[in-house]
Amino acid sequence: MDKIEHKMVAVNGLNMHIAELGQGPTILFIHGFPELWYSWRHQMVYLAERGYRAVALDLRGYGDTTGAPLDDPSKFSIFHLVGDVVALLEAIAPNEEKVFVVAHDWGAFIAWHLCLFRPDKVKALVNLSVHFPRRNPKMNMVEGIKAIYGEDHYISRFQVPGEIEAEFAPIGAKSVLKKILTCRDPAPFYFPKGKGLEAIPDAPVALSSWLSEEELDYYSSKFEQTGFTGAVNYYRAFPLNWELTAPWTGAQVKVPTKFIVGEFDLVYHIPGAKEYIHNGGFKKDVPLLEEVVVLEGAAHFVNQERPHEISKHIYDFIQKF
């Protein structure tokens, strides 16, 4: 880990923090919520040792990346997020026509849209946790979530600017992050008003052994520095994204893809997800989907919980190209 280099890159109006290790074909790692470049530290080392250049970023509103207007959720649209990635690739890999992309959670959502908007940039994709988000022409994702889960679901609760931040403040970043990062319950996250994180069960110590105190301290130090608004703004832009992506309704992702999900991942347990993933819908939307891996016993933060397995899955796939 000590060999990982850190630098700031001027990208799309931001000062973006990236971490980098190794030489060779570029692999861009995109993190999810509530994470950082740091979520990919194990994979970066593994793949750099095998002849790749591993680059992980802090997304806009996260970590050491600065310049995003936190008071304006519309500046966190999928066009901004994909724009950040495209501009970063232009800056750090100007001589590579295409790069490998590996992404988790919100990063996967961004990577799916990167492949929709700019497939010319991606050699192959490994996405974790979040399957292809087929656009529903009848309702946006927030309306869909409310219809299934009601007003207490975390995506519903994240919609009002400042509200969830005010509830998180007295709990503290470290407690919030520990609760979310170590959760292994495949049931949906609910944040009933006024109850904070009480609705999320504590993870048994043995099952969250992958997150050391030192690692949790790294995350919490960065979220204490930035707050949660940037991260939560991604959810606030869902209705806007739905409007903006209307031209891509029914569009396919035509990039070679591998998808990995944990058996106990809450996204895998959304109503209809398993049927979509395994019964042909996913393959129809992503015709170059080569493999779907369901990791037994793993939960949502699978890249950190099972780092060696995930690293090997990535390596085995990308070395074909």
C-alpha positions in Angstrom: 0.0 0.0 0.0 2.9 2.4 0.7 3.9 2.4 -2.9 0.5 3.8 -4.1 1.0 7.3 -5.5 -1.5 10.1 -5.0 -2.0 13.1 -7.2 -4.5 15.8 -8.0 -5.8 16.2 -11.6 -7.8 19.1 -13.0 -10.9 17.3 -14.4 -14.2 18.8 -15.6 -14.1 21.8 -13.3 -12.9 19.7 -10.3 -9.6 19.1 -8.6 -9.8 15.3 -8.6 -7.8 13.1 -6.3 -6.5 9.9 -7.8 -4.4 7.0 -6.4 -2.2 5.1 -8.8 0.0 2.0 -8.8 1.8 0.0 -11.5 2.6 0.2 -15.2 0.9 -1.3 -18.1 -2.7 -1.1 -19.5 -4.9 1.2 -17.4 -7.6 -0.2 -15.1 -9.9 2.6 -13.8 -11.5 1.7 -10.4 -14.7 3.6 -9.5 -16.0 3.4 -5.9 -19.6 3.4 -4.5 -21.4 4.8 -1.5 -20.2 5.6 1.1 -16.7 4.8 0.0 -13.5 6.2 -1.5 -10.6 5.3 -3.8 -9.4 3.4 -0.7 -12.1 0.7 -1.3 -9.9 -0.6 -4.1 -6.6 -0.7 -2.3 -6.3 -4.5 -2.4 -7.2 -4.9 -6.0 -4.8 -2.1 -7.0 -1.9 -4.0 -5.4 -2.9 -7.4 -6.9 -3.3 -6.1 -10.5 -0.3 -3.8 -10.4 1.8 -6.8 -9.5 0.5 -8.5 -12.6 1.4 -5.9 -15.2 -1.4 -3.4 -15.0 -1.6 0.3 -14.1 -4.3 0.6 -11.4 -5.9 4.0 -11.0 -8.7 4.7 -8.4 -10.4 8.1 -8.0 -12.4 9.9 -5.4 -15.6 10.8 -7.1 -17.0 14.3 -7.1 -18.2 15.3 -3.6 -16.0 12.5 -2.0 -12.7 12.4 -0.2 -9.9 14.7 -1.4 -11.6 15.6 -4.7 -12.7 19.2 -4.4 -14.7 21.8 -6.5 -18.1 20.2 -6.7 -20.9 22.6 -5.7 -22.4 20.7 -2.8 -25.4 23.0 -2.5 -26.7 22.0 -6.0 -27.7 18.4 -6.5 -28.3 19.0 -10.2 -24.5 19.2 -10.5 -24.4 15.5 -9.6 -26.3 14.2 -12.6 -25.1 11.2 -14.5 -23.8 13.4 -17.2 -21.6 15.2 -14.7 -20.4 11.9 -13.3 -19.6 10.3 -16.6 -18.1 13.6 -17.8 -15.7 13.4 -14.9 -14.6 9.9 -15.8 -14.2 10.8 -19.5 -12.2 13.9 -18.7 -10.0 11.9 -16.3 -9.2 9.3 -18.9 -8.3 12.0 -21.4 -5.9 13.5 -18.7 -4.3 10.3 -17.4 -4.4 7.9 -20.4 -4.2 10.1 -23.5 -2.4 7.4 -25.5 -4.9 4.6 -24.7 -7.9 4.5 -26.9 -9.7 2.3 -24.4 -9.2 1.3 -20.8 -10.5 -1.4 -18.5 -13.1 -0.3 -16.0 -13.9 -1.9 -12.6 -16.7 -0.5 -10.5 -18.9 -1.1 -7.5 -22.3 0.2 -6.3 -22.7 3.8 -7.5 -19.5 3.4 -9.4 -21.2 0.5 -11.3 -24.2 2.8 -12.1 -21.7 5.4 -13.5 -19.8 2.7 -15.4 -23.0 1.3 -17.0 -23.8 4.8 -18.3 -20.2 5.4 -19.4 -20.6 2.3 -21.5 -23.9 3.6 -22.9 -22.6 7.1 -23.7 -19.0 6.3 -24.6 -18.5 2.6 -25.4 -15.4 3.7 -27.4 -13.6 4.4 -24.1 -14.0 1.0 -22.5 -12.1 -2.2 -23.4 -14.0 -4.4 -20.9 -16.1 -3.9 -17.8 -16.2 -5.7 -14.5 -19.2 -4.4 -12.4 -19.9 -5.3 -8.8 -23.2 -5.3 -6.9 -25.4 -3.1 -9.2 -26.8 -4.8 -12.3 -27.7 -2.8 -15.4 -30.3 -0.1 -14.4 -32.8 -0.5 -17.2 -34.7 2.7 -17.5 -38.4 2.5 -16.7 -40.1 5.0 -19.1 -43.1 5.3 -16.7 -41.4 6.4 -13.5 -38.1 7.5 -12.1 -36.2 5.4 -9.6 -37.2 7.4 -6.5 -40.9 7.0 -7.4 -40.3 3.3 -8.0 -38.5 2.8 -4.7 -41.3 4.6 -2.8 -43.9 2.4 -4.5 -42.1 -0.7 -3.3 -40.7 0.3 0.1 -42.4 3.5 1.2 -41.1 6.7 2.6 -38.6 5.3 5.1 -36.4 3.6 2.5 -32.9 5.2 2.5 -33.3 6.5 -1.1 -36.6 8.2 -0.2 -35.0 9.6 3.0 -32.0 11.0 1.1 -34.1 13.2 -1.2 -34.6 16.4 1.0 -31.4 18.5 1.1 -30.0 18.7 4.6 -32.4 16.3 6.2 -30.4 13.1 6.5 -27.2 15.1 7.1 -28.9 16.6 10.2 -29.8 13.2 11.4 -26.3 11.8 10.8 -24.5 14.8 12.5 -25.1 13.8 16.2 -24.3 10.1 15.4 -20.9 11.0 13.9 -19.3 9.9 10.7 -17.5 6.9 12.2 -20.7 5.3 13.6 -22.6 6.0 10.4 -19.9 4.4 8.3 -19.4 1.4 10.6 -23.1 0.6 10.5 -23.4 0.9 6.7 -20.1 -0.7 5.7 -20.5 -3.8 8.0 -24.2 -4.4 7.3 -24.8 -7.9 6.0 -28.5 -8.0 6.0 -30.0 -8.4 2.5 -33.1 -6.6 3.6 -33.4 -2.9 2.4 -32.0 0.0 4.4 -34.7 1.9 6.3 -34.0 5.2 8.1 -37.2 6.0 9.9 -37.4 9.7 10.8 -35.8 10.5 14.1 -34.5 6.9 14.6 -31.1 7.4 12.9 -29.4 4.2 12.2 -31.2 2.1 14.8 -33.1 0.3 12.1 -29.9 -1.3 10.7 -28.9 -4.3 12.8 -25.3 -4.4 14.1 -23.0 -6.8 12.2 -21.6 -9.7 14.2 -17.9 -8.9 15.0 -16.7 -12.0 13.2 -18.6 -11.2 10.0 -17.2 -7.7 9.7 -13.6 -8.7 10.4 -12.4 -7.3 7.1 -12.9 -3.7 8.3 -10.2 -2.9 10.8 -10.3 0.1 13.2 -7.5 1.7 11.2 -9.4 1.3 7.9 -12.6 2.6 9.4 -10.6 5.6 10.8 -9.4 6.4 7.2 -13.0 6.5 5.9 -14.3 8.4 8.8 -11.5 11.0 8.7 -12.4 11.8 5.1 -16.2 12.0 5.7 -15.6 14.2 8.7 -13.7 16.5 6.4 -16.4 16.5 3.6 -19.6 15.7 5.3 -22.2 13.4 3.6 -23.9 15.9 1.3 -21.8 15.2 -1.8 -22.3 11.5 -1.5 -26.1 11.9 -0.9 -26.5 14.3 -3.8 -26.1 11.4 -6.1 -29.4 10.0 -4.9 -31.0 13.5 -5.1 -30.2 13.6 -8.8 -32.1 10.4 -9.6 -35.2 12.2 -10.9 -33.1 14.5 -13.0 -31.1 11.5 -14.4 -34.4 9.9 -15.4 -35.3 13.0 -17.4 -31.9 13.3 -19.0 -31.5 9.6 -20.0 -34.8 9.4 -21.9 -33.0 9.1 -25.3 -31.3 5.9 -24.0 -34.5 4.1 -23.1 -34.1 0.5 -24.3 -30.5 1.1 -25.3 -28.0 -1.8 -24.9 -24.5 -1.8 -23.3 -22.2 -3.3 -26.0 -19.0 -3.7 -24.0 -17.6 -7.1 -22.9 -18.8 -7.4 -19.3 -18.5 -9.6 -16.2 -20.9 -9.0 -13.2 -20.2 -10.1 -9.6 -22.6 -9.8 -6.7 -22.6 -11.1 -3.1 -25.3 -13.6 -2.1 -26.4 -11.3 0.7 -26.2 -8.0 -1.3 -29.2 -5.9 -0.7 -29.3 -4.9 -4.4 -29.5 -8.6 -5.4 -32.5 -8.9 -3.2 -34.5 -6.0 -4.7 -37.8 -7.5 -6.0 -37.3 -8.7 -9.5 -33.4 -8.4 -9.5 -32.6 -12.1 -9.4 -35.1 -12.8 -12.2 -33.7 -10.0 -14.3 -30.1 -11.1 -13.7 -30.6 -14.8 -14.3 -33.5 -15.2 -16.6 -32.4 -13.4 -19.7 -33.3 -9.7 -19.2 -29.7 -8.7 -18.2 -28.2 -10.5 -21.2 -30.7 -8.9 -23.5 -29.7 -5.4 -22.2 -25.9 -6.3 -22.1 -25.4 -8.7 -25.0 -21.7 -9.0 -24.4 -22.3 -10.1 -20.7 -19.9 -13.0 -20.5 -20.3 -14.1 -16.9 -22.4 -13.6 -13.8 -20.8 -14.6 -10.5 -22.8 -14.8 -7.2 -20.3 -15.1 -4.3 -21.7 -17.4 -1.6 -21.7 -15.9 1.8 -20.6 -12.4 0.6 -22.6 -9.2 1.2 -22.7 -5.7 -0.5 -19.1 -4.5 0.0 -17.7 -7.6 -1.6 -14.5 -6.0 -3.0 -13.4 -5.3 0.5 -14.9 -8.3 2.2 -13.4 -10.8 -0.3 -10.5 -8.9 -1.8 -8.4 -11.7 -3.1 -11.3 -13.5 -4.8 -12.5 -10.3 -6.4 -9.0 -9.4 -7.6 -8.6 -12.8 -9.2 -12.0 -12.6 -10.9 -11.0 -9.2 -12.3 -7.6 -10.5 -13.5 -9.0 -13.7 -15.0 -11.5 -11.6 -17.1 -9.4 -8.7 -18.3 -6.4 -10.7 -19.4 -8.5 -12.1 -22.2 -8.4 -8.7 -23.9 
